[in-house]
Amino acid sequence: MFDRTDVFHVRSDIQKIVGSKVRLETNKGRHKSVVSNGIISHAYPSIFTVQLSEGPDTSRKLSFSYTDVLTNSVEITLCDQ
């Protein structure tokens, strides 16, 4: 889905899907990963934020850098609307 050749391509791909529902799989190291669903709320020059849409605390936001996507620390999958 994302062109992972450099950070600029990842940033432009994420800016195109701001407002879309996504599924995030975050690698926490040592074969641990966390799966969460949310909406990409903002794309800033160095980071992007995701508003979580499940669980008891839906006001929670997560932020990731574009290099997290580039290095596969975070995998983003678009969900059907």
DSSP file (Angstrom, degrees, kcal/mol; ACC not computed):
  #  RESIDUE AA STRUCTURE BP1 BP2  ACC     N-H-->O    O-->H-N    N-H-->O    O-->H-N    TCO  KAPPA ALPHA  PHI   PSI    X-CA   Y-CA   Z-CA
    1    1 A M              0   0    0      0, 0.0     2,-0.4     0, 0.0    76,-0.1   0.000 360.0 360.0 360.0 -44.4    0.0    0.0    0.0
    2    2 A F        -     0   0    0     74,-0.1     2,-1.0    67,-0.1     8,-0.1  -0.782 360.0-125.6-101.5 140.6    2.7    2.5    0.9
    3    3 A D    >   -     0   0    0     -2,-0.4     3,-0.5     6,-0.3    10,-0.1  -0.742  28.3-171.7 -79.7 106.4    5.7    3.3   -1.2
    4    4 A R  T 3   +     0   0    0     -2,-1.0    -1,-0.1     1,-0.2     3,-0.1  -0.094  51.4 108.1 -97.8  35.6    8.5    2.6    1.2
    5    5 A T  T 3  S-     0   0    0      1,-0.3     2,-0.3    -2,-0.0    -1,-0.2   0.866  91.5 -14.0 -79.2 -35.8   11.4    3.9   -0.8
    6    6 A D  S <> S-     0   0    0     -3,-0.5     4,-1.7     1,-0.1     3,-0.4  -0.968  70.5 -96.5-157.6 172.6   11.9    7.0    1.4
    7    7 A V  H  > S+     0   0    0     -2,-0.3     4,-2.7     1,-0.2     5,-0.2   0.835 116.2  60.2 -63.9 -35.0   10.2    9.1    4.1
    8    8 A F  H  > S+     0   0    0      1,-0.2     4,-2.1     2,-0.2    -1,-0.2   0.886 105.9  46.9 -65.1 -38.6    8.9   11.6    1.7
    9    9 A H  H  > S+     0   0    0     -3,-0.4     4,-2.2     2,-0.2    -6,-0.3   0.901 112.6  49.6 -68.8 -40.3    6.8    9.0   -0.2
   10   10 A V  H  X S+     0   0    0     -4,-1.7     4,-2.3     2,-0.2    -2,-0.2   0.925 111.1  50.3 -63.0 -44.1    5.5    7.5    3.1
   11   11 A R  H  X S+     0   0    0     -4,-2.7     4,-2.3     1,-0.2    -2,-0.2   0.919 111.7  46.7 -61.4 -44.7    4.5   11.0    4.3
   12   12 A S  H  X S+     0   0    0     -4,-2.1     4,-1.2     1,-0.2    -1,-0.2   0.873 111.5  52.0 -68.3 -35.3    2.7   11.9    1.1
   13   13 A D  H  X S+     0   0    0     -4,-2.2     4,-0.6     1,-0.2    -1,-0.2   0.897 112.1  45.8 -65.4 -40.0    0.8    8.5    1.2
   14   14 A I  H >< S+     0   0    0     -4,-2.3     3,-0.9     1,-0.2    -2,-0.2   0.873 107.6  57.1 -71.8 -36.5   -0.3    9.1    4.7
   15   15 A Q  H >< S+     0   0    0     -4,-2.3     3,-0.8     1,-0.2    -1,-0.2   0.810 102.1  57.9 -63.1 -28.1   -1.4   12.6    4.0
   16   16 A K  H 3< S+     0   0    0     -4,-1.2    -1,-0.2     1,-0.2    -2,-0.2   0.759 108.0  45.6 -71.7 -25.0   -3.7   11.2    1.3
   17   17 A I  T X< S+     0   0    0     -3,-0.9     3,-2.1    -4,-0.6    23,-0.3   0.167  74.5 139.9-108.9  18.4   -5.6    9.0    3.8
   18   18 A V  T <  S+     0   0    0     -3,-0.8    23,-0.2     1,-0.3     3,-0.1  -0.434  73.8  27.3 -60.2 131.3   -6.1   11.5    6.6
   19   19 A G  T 3  S+     0   0    0     21,-3.0    -1,-0.3     1,-0.3     2,-0.2   0.358  96.9 122.4  95.4  -3.6   -9.6   10.9    7.9
   20   20 A S    <   -     0   0    0     -3,-2.1    20,-1.8    20,-0.2    -1,-0.3  -0.625  67.8-110.7 -93.4 150.5   -9.7    7.3    6.9
   21   21 A K  E     +A   39   0A   0     58,-0.3    58,-2.4    -2,-0.2     2,-0.3  -0.628  44.4 179.6 -77.2 134.3  -10.2    4.3    9.2
   22   22 A V  E     -AB  38  78A   0     16,-3.2    16,-2.3    -2,-0.3     2,-0.5  -0.919  29.6-135.4-135.1 159.3   -7.1    2.2    9.6
   23   23 A R  E     -AB  37  77A   0     54,-2.9    54,-2.1    -2,-0.3     2,-0.4  -0.980  25.9-158.8-113.0 124.7   -5.9   -0.9   11.4
   24   24 A L  E     -AB  36  76A   0     12,-3.4    12,-2.4    -2,-0.5     2,-0.5  -0.884  12.4-169.0-108.3 132.9   -2.5   -0.4   13.1
   25   25 A E  E     -AB  35  75A   0     50,-2.1    50,-2.1    -2,-0.4     2,-0.5  -0.953  15.1-164.2-118.8 110.1   -0.2   -3.3   14.1
   26   26 A T  E     -AB  34  74A   0      8,-3.0     8,-2.4    -2,-0.5     2,-0.6  -0.827  13.5-138.5-101.5 125.3    2.5   -1.9   16.3
   27   27 A N  E     +A   33   0A   0     46,-3.2     6,-0.2    -2,-0.5     3,-0.1  -0.724  20.2 179.8 -83.6 119.6    5.7   -3.9   16.9
   28   28 A K  E     -     0   0A   0      4,-2.8     5,-0.2    -2,-0.6    -1,-0.1   0.313  47.2-104.0-103.1   6.4    6.7   -3.7   20.5
   29   29 A G  E >  S+A   32   0A   0      3,-0.7     3,-1.1    44,-0.1    -1,-0.2   0.087  94.2  57.9  90.4 156.0    9.8   -5.9   20.3
   30   30 A R  T 3  S-     0   0    0      1,-0.3     3,-0.1    -3,-0.1    -1,-0.0   0.883 132.4 -54.8  52.0  46.5   10.5   -9.5   21.3
   31   31 A H  T 3  S+     0   0    0      1,-0.2     2,-0.4     0, 0.0    -1,-0.3   0.743 106.9 130.5  62.7  26.9    7.6  -10.9   19.2
   32   32 A K  E <   +A   29   0A   0     -3,-1.1    -4,-2.8     2,-0.0    -3,-0.7  -0.917  28.3 169.9-109.6 136.5    5.1   -8.6   20.9
   33   33 A S  E     -A   27   0A   0     -2,-0.4     2,-0.4    -6,-0.2    -6,-0.2  -0.992  22.7-145.9-143.8 153.1    2.7   -6.6   18.9
   34   34 A V  E     -A   26   0A   0     -8,-2.4    -8,-3.0    -2,-0.3     2,-0.5  -0.974  10.8-156.9-120.9 129.6   -0.4   -4.5   19.6
   35   35 A V  E     +A   25   0A   0     -2,-0.4     2,-0.3   -10,-0.2   -10,-0.2  -0.910  22.1 162.0-107.8 130.5   -3.3   -4.2   17.2
   36   36 A S  E     -A   24   0A   0    -12,-2.4   -12,-3.4    -2,-0.5     2,-0.4  -0.978  27.8-137.5-145.0 157.7   -5.6   -1.2   17.3
   37   37 A N  E     +A   23   0A   0     -2,-0.3    16,-2.1   -14,-0.2    17,-0.4  -0.903  38.7 126.5-116.3 144.4   -8.2    0.5   15.1
   38   38 A G  E     -AC  22  52A   0    -16,-2.3   -16,-3.2    -2,-0.4     2,-0.4  -0.948  51.5 -88.1-170.9-169.9   -8.6    4.2   14.6
   39   39 A I  E     -AC  21  51A   0     12,-2.4    12,-2.9    -2,-0.3     2,-0.7  -0.980  35.9-119.5-123.3 131.2   -8.8    7.2   12.3
   40   40 A I  E     + C   0  50A   0    -20,-1.8   -21,-3.0    -2,-0.4    10,-0.3  -0.597  37.0 177.5 -70.3 114.0   -5.8    9.1   11.0
   41   41 A S  E     +     0   0A   0      8,-1.8     2,-0.3    -2,-0.7    -1,-0.2   0.877  54.8   6.4 -93.0 -40.2   -6.6   12.5   12.4
   42   42 A H  E     - C   0  49A   0      7,-1.0     7,-2.2   -24,-0.0     2,-0.5  -0.987  49.7-153.3-144.1 152.4   -3.6   14.7   11.4
   43   43 A A  E     - C   0  48A   0     -2,-0.3     5,-0.2     5,-0.2   -25,-0.0  -0.934  23.4-178.0-126.5 106.2   -0.4   14.5    9.3
   44   44 A Y        -     0   0    0      3,-2.5   -29,-0.0    -2,-0.5    -2,-0.0  -0.433  44.3 -93.7 -95.4 173.0    2.3   16.9   10.5
   45   45 A P  S    S+     0   0    0      0, 0.0     3,-0.1     0, 0.0   -34,-0.1   0.838 121.3  16.9 -59.2 -33.7    5.8   17.4    9.0
   46   46 A S  S    S+     0   0    0      1,-0.1    20,-1.0    19,-0.1    21,-0.3   0.679 130.0  22.5-112.1 -23.0    7.5   14.8   11.3
   47   47 A I  E     - D   0  65A   0     18,-0.2    -3,-2.5    19,-0.1     2,-0.3  -0.867  57.2-144.9-138.0 168.3    4.6   12.7   12.8
   48   48 A F  E     -CD  43  64A   0     16,-2.5    16,-2.5    -2,-0.3     2,-0.3  -0.975  17.9-139.5-133.2 152.4    1.0   11.7   12.2
   49   49 A T  E     -CD  42  63A   0     -7,-2.2    -8,-1.8    -2,-0.3    -7,-1.0  -0.847   6.4-157.3-115.9 148.9   -1.7   11.1   14.8
   50   50 A V  E     -CD  40  62A   0     12,-2.9    12,-2.5    -2,-0.3     2,-0.6  -0.990  10.3-145.9-126.9 123.6   -4.3    8.4   15.1
   51   51 A Q  E     -CD  39  61A   0    -12,-2.9   -12,-2.4    -2,-0.4    10,-0.2  -0.801  26.8-127.7 -86.7 117.8   -7.5    8.8   17.1
   52   52 A L  E     -C   38   0A   0      8,-2.5   -14,-0.3    -2,-0.6     8,-0.1  -0.391  21.9-170.4 -69.2 144.1   -8.4    5.4   18.5
   53   53 A S        +     0   0    0    -16,-2.1     2,-0.3    -2,-0.1   -15,-0.2   0.175  59.8  60.2-122.4  16.4  -12.0    4.3   17.8
   54   54 A E  S    S+     0   0    0    -17,-0.4     3,-0.2     3,-0.2    -2,-0.0  -0.943  76.1  39.4-140.0 163.5  -12.3    1.2   20.1
   55   55 A G  S    S-     0   0    0     -2,-0.3     3,-0.2     1,-0.2     0, 0.0  -0.230  97.8 -60.7  89.7 177.6  -12.2    0.4   23.7
   56   56 A P  S    S+     0   0    0      0, 0.0     2,-0.8     0, 0.0    -1,-0.2   0.774 125.5  55.9 -71.8 -26.1  -13.4    2.3   26.7
   57   57 A D    >   +     0   0    0     -3,-0.2     3,-1.0     1,-0.1    -3,-0.2  -0.763  55.9 163.0-112.2  87.2  -11.2    5.4   26.1
   58   58 A T  T 3   +     0   0    0     -2,-0.8    -1,-0.1     1,-0.2    -3,-0.1   0.492  68.1  72.9 -82.4  -2.1  -12.0    6.7   22.6
   59   59 A S  T 3  S+     0   0    0     -3,-0.1     2,-0.3    -8,-0.1    -1,-0.2   0.379  73.3 114.8 -89.3   5.8  -10.4   10.1   23.3
   60   60 A R    <   -     0   0    0     -3,-1.0    -8,-2.5    -8,-0.1     2,-0.4  -0.568  48.5-163.7 -80.8 136.1   -7.0    8.5   23.2
   61   61 A K  E     -D   51   0A   0     -2,-0.3     2,-0.4   -10,-0.2   -10,-0.2  -0.929   4.1-159.5-118.8 144.3   -4.6    9.5   20.5
   62   62 A L  E     -D   50   0A   0    -12,-2.5   -12,-2.9    -2,-0.4     2,-0.4  -0.929   6.7-155.1-117.2 146.5   -1.4    7.8   19.3
   63   63 A S  E     +D   49   0A   0     -2,-0.4     2,-0.3   -14,-0.2   -14,-0.2  -0.964  12.6 178.5-124.2 143.6    1.4    9.5   17.4
   64   64 A F  E     -D   48   0A   0    -16,-2.5   -16,-2.5    -2,-0.4     2,-0.2  -0.958  24.4-124.2-137.1 152.8    3.9    7.9   15.1
   65   65 A S  E >>  -D   47   0A   0     -2,-0.3     3,-0.8   -18,-0.2     4,-0.8  -0.615  27.2-117.2 -92.4 161.2    6.8    9.1   13.0
   66   66 A Y  H 3> S+     0   0    0    -20,-1.0     4,-2.0     1,-0.2     3,-0.3   0.782 114.8  63.0 -68.3 -26.1    6.9    8.3    9.3
   67   67 A T  H 3> S+     0   0    0    -21,-0.3     4,-2.3     1,-0.2     6,-0.3   0.775  92.8  64.1 -70.2 -24.3   10.1    6.4    9.9
   68   68 A D  H <4>S+     0   0    0     -3,-0.8     5,-2.1     2,-0.2     6,-1.6   0.898 107.6  41.7 -61.8 -39.7    8.1    4.0   12.1
   69   69 A V  H ><5S+     0   0    0     -4,-0.8     3,-1.0    -3,-0.3    -2,-0.2   0.887 113.2  53.7 -72.0 -40.3    6.2    3.0    8.9
   70   70 A L  H 3<5S+     0   0    0     -4,-2.0    -2,-0.2     1,-0.2    -1,-0.2   0.858 113.1  42.2 -63.6 -37.1    9.3    3.0    6.8
   71   71 A T  T 3<5S-     0   0    0     -4,-2.3    -1,-0.2    -5,-0.1    -2,-0.2   0.305 113.9-114.4 -94.7   8.1   11.1    0.5    9.2
   72   72 A N  T < 5S+     0   0    0     -3,-1.0    -3,-0.2     2,-0.3     3,-0.1   0.707  80.5 126.3  65.4  22.9    8.0   -1.7    9.7
   73   73 A S  S   <S+     0   0    0     -5,-2.1   -46,-3.2    -6,-0.3     2,-0.4   0.775  81.6  32.8 -73.1 -27.0    7.6   -0.8   13.4
   74   74 A V  E    S-B   26   0A   0     -6,-1.6     2,-0.5   -48,-0.2    -2,-0.3  -0.998  73.9-161.8-130.1 128.3    4.0    0.2   12.5
   75   75 A E  E     -B   25   0A   0    -50,-2.1   -50,-2.1    -2,-0.4     2,-0.5  -0.951   9.6-158.7-111.3 127.8    2.0   -1.5    9.8
   76   76 A I  E     -B   24   0A   0     -2,-0.5     2,-0.4   -52,-0.2   -52,-0.2  -0.898  10.3-178.3-110.3 131.2   -1.1    0.4    8.5
   77   77 A T  E     -B   23   0A   0    -54,-2.1   -54,-2.9    -2,-0.5     2,-0.2  -0.997  26.6-125.8-126.9 128.6   -4.0   -1.3    6.8
   78   78 A L  E     -B   22   0A   0     -2,-0.4     2,-0.3   -56,-0.2   -56,-0.2  -0.525  24.7-145.4 -70.8 135.9   -6.9    0.7    5.4
   79   79 A C        -     0   0    0    -58,-2.4   -58,-0.3    -2,-0.2     2,-0.2  -0.685  24.6 -99.3 -97.3 155.4  -10.3   -0.6    6.7
   80   80 A D              0   0    0     -2,-0.3    -1,-0.1     1,-0.1   -58,-0.0  -0.554 360.0 360.0 -72.1 137.5  -13.5   -0.6    4.7
   81   81 A Q              0   0    0     -2,-0.2    -1,-0.1   -60,-0.0    -2,-0.0   0.480 360.0 360.0 -70.1 360.0  -15.7    2.4    5.5
